[in-house]
Amino acid sequence: MDHTDFNREAWDAIATSHRKWFVPVSAEEIAAARSGQPQIRLTATRNVPNDWLGDLSGRAVLCLAGGGGHQGPLLAAAGANVTVADFSVPQLAIDQEVAAREDLVLQTVQCDMQQLGDIGEFDLIINPCSVNFCPDAVRVWREAYRVLRPGGVFMTGVIQPVNYLFDAEAMLRDEFVVSHAIPYCSASISDTQPDDDSPPVPIEFGHSLQDLIGGQVEAGFVITDFFEDRWGADDPLSEHIAVFAATRAIKPT
């Protein structure tokens, strides 16, 4: 089993875990999106600025690695023609459940974000933080560029390399011990199996800024805006530095 197959099975299990970060959007959030105020997140706590999105009515939008009932239903409620692409069928099923609950129309496609195939063309791609589960971020950027129409917008959230430098257990004691190097891989497959009945932990990859930011430019994108974010409460590192970044880029005409 390679990392993609392992991570797919891990996310299949996470889909039904109902843990923090994995709860689908509420009816109230859908109502706000219908009124023109979709609260879209690419990172943990900060919403995407409305001017990043613009008028969503009738636009072809791809939620890339966006299963789980979050961005896709909100964008559909705001009037977009939405396709949610994810490698986890249970994650995609949550999007369909939310769509049925809220009388929304969206499409779901099971595929690997590193190889989108003949998925179509899009005016806007929303990629919530997920390339940390892929060994090659640049390959994801190239695929996104390929399926985006000229003049289209690409938005992504990434975890900054600093998040992976320190020993996790020591940080819980407010001790910042540099234990890892970038590029980083969290563990081997055998090391990610939990001891209890909790879902397996997906393998994570810490990418360099050269790949996370420079890789988008290398793929052909022009980055037009940027913001940072933090995990919020209960994360010692976030008390000192932003651990997420979000970029907005365009594909030149």
N, C-alpha and C positions, 0 to 999 in steps of 0.2 A: 504494500500500500504506500503510495507516495503522499506528499504533503497535501495535495489538492483533494484526494479522496478522503484522507483523514479529516481535514478541515470541513469538508462537506458533511461528513457524518457527525462531527462535533456540532455544527450549526443546525443540523436536523434535530439534534437533541435539545439544543438551546431554544429552539423555536417554541417549545411547549414548557419552558422552565418558569415563565412569568417572573423573572428576576428584573431588578432595576436595569434600565436601558433597553429592555426587550418587551415593553408593554405597548401594544398598538395605540394609535391615536383615538381620542375620545370623540363622542358626538359633538361636544362643545368646540373642539378644535376643527372638526369638519365644518361646523356652522360658520366659524370665523373665516375659514378658507373660502366658503361660498360667498361671503360678503366682501371678498377681495383682500383678506388679510391672512394668507397662509403662513404659518409659522414653521419654516423649513430649517432644519439643522443639518449641517455637514459634520459638525463636531459635537462635543458633549453638551454644552450649555448655552451657547450663543446662537441666536437666530440669524439666518442670512438676511442682509439688508434688502428691503423691498425693491430698491432700485437695481439690485443684482438680477432680480427676476423679471421685472417689467410686466407687461400685459401677457398673461398666460393663455388667454382665450384662443382656442383652435391651434395652438402650437404643438408640434410633435415633440414630446419630452420622453427621454429615456432615464429611468432611475437605475443607474448602473450599480450592481451589487447592493440593491436597495430593498430587498425583501424584508418582511416583518411588519408590514402595515403602518408605515410611518409616512415617508415622503410621497409615495405613489398615490394613496387616497387623498392626501391634502392637495396635491397638484391637480388631480382629476376634479376635485370639488371646486377648484379655482378656474376650471374650464379648459384645462389642457387635455390633449389626446395622449394618454400615458401608457408607456410600456415599462413594466418592471422586470429587470433581468437579474437573476440570482442563480447560484448553483444548487441552492437548497430548496427542494420541493415543499417541505413543511413551512419554510419561510414565505414562499410565494403563496401558499394556501392561506396564510394570514391576510395577505393583501386582498385575496378574493373574498374572504369572510367579511372584512371591513367594507369592501365594495358592495357586497350583497346587503349588509346591515344598513348602509347609508344610501342605497340606490344609486351607486356610481358605476361608471363603465371604465374599465382599464384592462389591459392585456398583460399576461405574465408569460415569461419565456425562461426556461431553464437553460442556462449556459454558463460557461466560465468567463469571468471578466477579462481574462487574458486571451480569449479566442471567441469573439462574438459572432463569427460566421456571417450569414446573410440575414442579419437582424433588421435591416432597413436603414433609413436615414432620419436624422433628427435635427430639430432647431435648437434644442437645449438638452444638455446632459447633466444630470445631478448625480454626483458620486459621493455619498456619505462615506466617512472614514472607513476604509476597507483594504487599501493596498498593503497595509501592515500584515495581511494574511496571505500575501503573494510574494514569492522570492524575487520577482522582477517587476518593479514599479514602472519602468520605462515601457515595457511591453503593454501594460494597461493603457498608458497615455497614447501610444501609437494606435491601439485599437479604437480608443475613444475618438481620436482625430479622424480616423478612417470613416467612421459612421456618422460624423457630424457634418452637416451641410456648411458650405462656405458662408461666412458671416454668422455662424451659430456660436452659441455660448457653452462653455464647459466649466463646471464648478466642482471642486473636490475639496474634501477635508483630509488632512494627513496628520499623523503623529510625528512630532519632531524628534530627532535623534536623541536629544537629552533624556527623553523618557526611558530609554533603554540602557543608560550607562550604569545605573546604580543597582546594588543588591536590594531586591524588593523587601526581604525580611528585615534588613537593617533599617530601611527607610521607615518602617512601622515604628521603630524606636527613635525616629528623628536622627538617625545616623546615615550620612550620605557617603557610602563606600563605593568607589568606582570599581566595578567588577567585570564590566563588559566593554567590548569595542564595537564600533560601527564600521561596516555592516554587521548586523546582529541577527541571530536566530535563537528563539526562546528555549528550545529543547528538541531532543529527538522524539520521535513518535512514542516510543516506550516510556519516556519520562513525563509525558503529558497526561497519562492516565491517572485520574484521581483515585484515592483510596476508598472513598465512600461511594454512594449512589448518585452523586451530583454529575451533571453533564461533563463530558471530557472538555479539556481546555484546548482551544484551537492553537496551533503553532503560529507564532508571530514572528515577523521579520522587521527589524529596525533598519530603515534605509537612510542613506546619506542625503543631505540637502541637495547635492549634485543630482541625484536621481529624482528626488521628490519635486524640486523646483526646476533645476536645469534640464531634467528629462522632459518636462512639458515643453520647454522652449525647443529642445532638440527634436521633439515630435512635430513641431510646426506651430504650436500655439503662441499667441501673444498675450501675456498676462496683463490684465488691466486693473486688478484690485487684489487686496490681501487683508486678512485680519488674523488675530491669534485668539486662542481660547484655552481654558483650563478645565480640569476634571471637576472642579468644585470642591465641596466638603469631603473630608476624609481622605484627601490625597496630599501627603506631606510635600511632594515636589511642587504641586500646583500652588502652594503657599509662597513659593520663591520664584517661579518662572512659568511662563505659558508652555504647555506641552503639546498643544494642537496649533495647526495653521490651516487656513482656508484660502483658496485662490479662485479668482474668477478670470477666465481666459476666453479669447475668441479665436476662431479659425479664420484667417484672412480670406477675403474674397478674391 
